[in-house]
Amino acid sequence: MIAALDLQNALFDLLSNDAALAVLLGGPKIYDTPPKQAAFPYVSFGPLSAVDWSTSDDFGSAYIVTLNCWSGTAGRKQVLRIADRVTAALNGASAQALEFGQSANAKIILVQPVGMSVENDAATKAIRATLRTRILVEPI
């Protein structure tokens, strides 16, 4: 399987370099693990799962990537705008050769939103939109 860390790094680069997302976040605030006292809004990586997607002819990996969009404002408007922009950026990655490891040796062949939930997070007193996306990856 394509290494999960390589996929996360490619997605981190994709989201960090999205100008429209940076405007919504007030900078490229994409985190693996948010620092303590991170200022809202931001996007963080959540759970990731992977399964082999290989066939007798082709090698591939299927991932469910979870991204959390966080907002400290009242209401859902800001967090939903951020979630929409993250989804658009991920959809734009389909069929792109992204950097996986040291070189562009793999490509994303399918990006399929699986689900989204929005809830108030009692621990942080913020609103979180959780995006789950299925991503199929194969070597170039």
Salt bridges, closest charged atoms under 4 A:
ASP18 OD2 - ARG85 NH2 2.69
GLU119 OE2 - ARG128 NH2 2.17
ASP121 OD1 - ARG128 NH1 3.18
